[in-house]
Amino acid sequence: MTAVDVHAHFVPPAVLETLAAKGGELGVTLLEKAAGARCCRFDDGLEVRPFLPGLLDVGARLGEMDRQRVQRQILSVWTDIFGYGLDAAPCQTWHRILNDGIAELCAARPARFSWMASAPLVDDAAAARELERCVDGGAVGVIVTANVQGRNLGEVPLDEFWSACETLDVPVFVHPSLPQPLPRAEKFSLNQTCAYTMDTTLAVGSMILSGTLDRFPKLRLLLSHGGGNLPYLIGRFDRMHDAADRNATGDKAAEPPSAYLRRFLYDSILHSRNALLFLRELVGAERILLGGDAPFPPGDPDPLASLEQAGLDPETIDLIAVTNPRREYGLG
């Protein structure tokens, strides 16, 4: 059992304890709902859906990992509670609380968990300093949301943060965040199936076409959910890069978008044999890392089995589930 799952979320109980004691000072309130459910409400008016039990129960998580034959999860905090509607100072404090909580949880179980930091992206310099602090404290990567208060990631002024990511040489996990669905995505699980993947696609498209990846050529970006829609739409990206007036569109990319595909890493959460095989053909198995997305319904309940059922040979499965995650996250 040596597999490493790079896409797994958790909310440390210590964070909820802090919220209950003094969340109001930060602009974050812990609400008690029916049947013992709890959720967060932020002072900007955002109220997120209740915490799933699997976000809070370490024992249940370890049991599920054993069932999945996963030796280690690289944990990240649930992006819906990143609180980017807070003012800069309380947002910095909030992310310090989140990071200290996840660091403490992982330090208590070093054989099973590593962790990715989060950062207060509402302030470029503060985000860089928080990342530096967390890497000093044992973080093996950083998770960022695909948008910051509705702005595409590549359009937010984050050069100091990206520079810190390069200097520290940590993977940057790009994850969607849409705690309030668009009206068209409120029903039929369209937020999870369609809007989430488009959020990632918009983020990475904006980073390519804004020139961010040219300014920071050493950035290592891990794209959630198999890259969202990017692999399937890459020809359309290239066509518009060639055909559109770049002065009008703001396209600053030095190369066609498809030239950047093999710069990214991709998790394996696709729920489709054909989609996974297409991604492998497009970017190579060496760019794909095992992901499960615990504990959310769109996640893969048995990510290793999905690789096996796709007909991948044992060497390729070992590459995706063991070698690639350990290499990218410095796990030895």
C-alpha positions in Angstrom: 0.0 0.0 0.0 2.2 2.9 -1.3 -0.3 5.0 -3.3 -0.5 8.7 -2.7 -3.8 10.6 -3.3 -3.0 14.3 -4.1 -6.6 15.5 -4.0 -8.3 15.1 -0.6 -10.0 17.7 1.5 -10.3 18.0 5.3 -11.4 20.6 7.9 -9.4 20.1 11.2 -11.6 20.1 14.3 -9.4 22.7 15.8 -10.6 25.1 13.2 -14.2 24.7 14.2 -13.2 25.1 17.9 -11.5 28.4 17.0 -14.6 29.5 15.0 -16.9 28.7 17.9 -14.7 30.7 20.3 -13.8 33.8 18.3 -15.0 33.5 14.8 -17.1 36.6 15.1 -13.9 38.7 15.5 -12.8 37.5 12.1 -16.1 37.9 10.3 -16.8 34.2 10.2 -19.6 32.7 12.2 -20.1 29.0 12.9 -23.8 28.1 12.5 -25.6 25.2 14.0 -28.1 23.7 11.6 -30.7 20.9 11.9 -29.6 17.4 12.9 -26.3 18.7 14.3 -25.0 20.0 11.0 -22.7 23.0 11.0 -21.7 25.5 8.4 -19.9 28.8 8.0 -21.4 32.3 7.3 -19.1 35.1 6.3 -19.7 38.7 7.0 -19.9 39.5 3.2 -23.1 37.4 3.2 -21.8 34.1 1.9 -23.2 31.1 3.7 -21.6 27.8 2.6 -23.4 24.4 2.6 -22.9 22.4 5.8 -19.7 20.5 6.4 -20.0 16.8 5.3 -19.2 14.4 8.1 -16.3 13.1 6.1 -14.6 16.5 6.2 -14.3 16.2 10.0 -13.7 12.6 11.0 -10.1 11.4 10.9 -10.8 7.9 11.9 -13.4 7.4 9.1 -10.9 8.9 6.7 -8.2 6.5 7.6 -10.6 3.6 7.3 -11.6 4.8 3.8 -8.0 5.2 2.8 -7.3 1.6 3.8 -10.2 0.4 1.8 -8.9 2.3 -1.2 -5.3 1.0 -0.8 -4.1 4.6 -0.4 -1.1 4.9 1.9 -1.0 8.7 2.0 -3.3 11.6 1.3 -2.0 15.2 0.7 -4.7 17.1 2.5 -6.0 20.6 1.5 -8.7 22.6 3.3 -12.1 22.8 1.6 -11.9 25.8 -0.8 -15.5 27.0 -0.1 -14.4 28.3 3.2 -11.4 30.3 2.0 -13.2 33.6 2.8 -11.9 35.8 0.0 -14.8 38.2 0.7 -13.2 39.1 4.0 -11.0 42.2 4.4 -7.3 41.6 3.9 -6.3 41.5 7.6 -8.9 39.1 8.8 -8.4 37.0 5.7 -4.7 36.6 6.5 -5.6 35.6 10.1 -8.2 33.1 8.8 -5.8 31.4 6.5 -3.2 31.2 9.3 -5.8 29.4 11.4 -6.7 27.0 8.6 -3.0 26.2 7.9 -2.1 25.8 11.5 -5.0 23.4 12.0 -4.2 21.2 9.0 -0.5 21.2 9.9 -1.2 20.0 13.4 -3.5 17.3 12.2 -0.9 16.0 9.7 2.0 16.2 12.2 0.0 13.8 14.4 -0.1 11.2 11.6 3.0 11.7 9.5 2.9 8.3 8.0 -0.6 8.9 6.4 -1.0 12.6 5.8 0.9 15.5 4.2 -0.6 18.9 3.6 -1.0 21.8 1.2 -1.2 25.4 2.4 -3.8 27.9 1.5 -3.1 31.6 1.1 -5.0 34.9 1.4 -5.0 35.7 -2.3 -6.8 39.0 -1.6 -3.3 40.4 -0.8 -0.4 39.4 -3.0 2.4 40.0 -0.6 0.5 38.5 2.4 -0.1 35.4 0.3 3.6 35.0 -0.5 4.6 35.4 3.2 2.0 32.9 4.4 3.2 30.4 1.8 6.8 30.9 3.0 5.7 30.4 6.6 3.8 27.2 5.8 6.6 25.7 3.7 8.9 26.3 6.6 6.3 24.5 8.7 6.2 21.4 6.5 3.7 22.2 3.7 4.5 20.3 0.5 2.4 22.4 -1.8 -0.3 25.1 -2.0 -3.9 25.1 -3.1 -5.4 28.1 -4.9 -8.9 28.7 -6.1 -9.6 29.0 -9.8 -11.2 32.4 -9.2 -10.9 35.0 -6.5 -14.3 36.7 -5.9 -15.3 36.0 -9.4 -12.1 37.1 -11.1 -10.1 34.6 -13.2 -7.0 33.5 -11.5 -4.8 34.8 -14.3 -6.3 38.3 -13.9 -5.7 38.7 -10.2 -2.4 40.6 -9.4 -0.4 37.8 -7.8 3.1 38.1 -9.3 4.8 38.2 -5.9 2.9 35.1 -4.9 3.8 33.2 -8.1 7.4 34.3 -7.6 7.3 32.7 -4.2 5.8 29.5 -5.6 8.7 29.3 -8.1 11.4 30.1 -5.5 10.0 27.5 -3.0 9.5 25.0 -5.9 6.1 23.8 -4.6 3.2 22.4 -6.7 0.3 24.8 -7.0 -3.0 22.9 -7.0 -5.7 24.9 -9.0 -9.1 24.0 -7.6 -12.6 25.3 -8.5 -14.6 27.3 -6.0 -18.2 28.1 -6.6 -20.0 28.0 -3.2 -22.9 30.0 -4.7 -24.0 28.3 -8.0 -24.9 30.4 -11.0 -28.7 30.3 -11.4 -28.4 28.0 -14.5 -26.3 25.5 -12.4 -28.5 25.3 -9.3 -30.4 22.2 -10.4 -29.4 18.7 -11.7 -25.9 18.8 -10.0 -24.8 21.1 -12.8 -22.6 23.1 -10.5 -20.4 20.1 -9.7 -20.5 18.5 -13.2 -20.2 21.5 -15.4 -19.5 24.8 -13.6 -16.6 23.3 -11.5 -14.8 22.0 -14.5 -15.4 25.3 -16.4 -14.0 27.3 -13.4 -10.7 25.4 -13.8 -10.7 25.9 -17.5 -11.3 29.6 -17.2 -8.5 29.9 -14.6 -5.9 28.0 -16.6 -6.9 29.7 -19.9 -6.5 33.1 -18.2 -3.1 32.1 -16.9 -1.9 31.0 -20.3 -3.3 34.0 -22.3 -2.4 36.7 -19.8 1.2 35.7 -20.1 1.5 34.6 -16.5 3.0 31.2 -17.5 5.6 33.0 -19.6 6.6 35.3 -16.8 6.8 32.4 -14.4 8.1 29.5 -16.5 9.0 27.3 -13.4 5.4 27.3 -12.0 4.2 23.7 -11.4 0.4 23.8 -11.7 -1.7 20.8 -10.8 -5.1 21.0 -12.4 -8.1 19.4 -10.7 -10.6 17.0 -12.2 -8.3 16.0 -15.1 -7.8 19.6 -16.2 -11.4 20.5 -16.4 -12.4 21.1 -20.0 -9.0 22.3 -21.1 -7.8 19.0 -22.8 -11.0 18.7 -24.8 -11.1 22.4 -25.8 -7.4 22.9 -26.5 -7.9 23.0 -30.3 -10.5 25.8 -29.8 -8.0 27.7 -27.6 -5.3 27.4 -30.4 -7.8 28.5 -33.1 -8.7 31.6 -31.2 -5.0 32.3 -30.4 -4.4 32.3 -34.2 -7.6 33.9 -35.5 -8.5 36.6 -33.0 -7.1 40.1 -32.7 -4.8 39.7 -29.7 -4.8 43.4 -29.0 -8.6 43.2 -28.6 -8.7 40.0 -26.6 -5.6 40.7 -24.4 -3.9 37.5 -25.5 -0.2 37.8 -24.4 0.8 34.1 -24.7 4.2 33.6 -26.3 3.1 30.2 -27.7 -0.1 28.5 -28.8 -2.1 27.3 -25.8 -1.4 23.6 -26.7 2.3 24.2 -26.2 1.6 24.6 -22.4 -0.3 21.4 -21.9 2.7 19.3 -20.9 3.7 22.0 -18.4 0.7 21.1 -16.3 0.0 18.2 -13.9 -3.4 16.7 -13.9 -5.3 14.6 -11.3 -6.9 11.4 -12.4 -10.5 12.2 -11.4 -12.4 11.7 -14.7 -14.8 8.8 -14.1 -14.4 7.6 -17.6 -12.0 5.1 -19.1 -12.0 6.8 -22.4 -11.4 10.3 -20.9 -8.5 9.0 -18.9 -6.9 7.3 -21.9 -7.4 10.4 -23.9 -5.6 12.5 -21.3 -2.7 10.0 -21.1 -2.4 10.2 -24.9 -2.5 14.0 -24.9 -0.1 14.8 -22.0 1.6 11.5 -21.1 1.2 9.4 -18.0 4.1 11.1 -16.3 1.9 14.3 -16.0 -1.1 12.5 -14.3 -1.3 12.0 -10.5 -3.8 9.9 -8.5 -6.7 11.9 -7.1 -9.9 11.0 -5.2 -11.5 14.3 -4.0 -12.6 12.9 -0.6 -15.1 13.3 0.8 -17.3 14.9 -1.9 -19.9 13.2 -4.1 -18.1 14.1 -7.4 -15.0 12.3 -6.1 -13.7 8.9 -7.1 -14.6 6.4 -4.3 -11.9 4.0 -5.5 -9.2 5.9 -7.5 -6.8 3.0 -7.8 -9.6 0.7 -9.1 -10.4 3.3 -11.7 -6.9 3.1 -13.1 -7.1 -0.7 -13.1 -10.5 -0.7 -14.8 -9.2 1.6 -17.5 -6.9 -1.2 -18.5 -3.7 0.6 -17.6 -0.7 -1.7 -17.1 0.9 -2.1 -13.6 3.9 0.1 -14.5 1.6 3.0 -15.6 -0.6 2.6 -12.5 2.5 2.8 -10.3 3.7 5.9 -12.2 0.4 7.7 -11.6 -0.3 6.5 -8.1 3.2 6.4 -6.6 6.1 7.8 -8.6 4.5 11.0 -9.9 3.0 12.1 -6.6 6.1 11.4 -4.6 8.3 13.1 -7.2 6.2 16.3 -7.4 5.6 16.6 -3.7 9.1 15.7 -2.6 8.0 12.7 -0.6 11.1 10.6 -1.4 
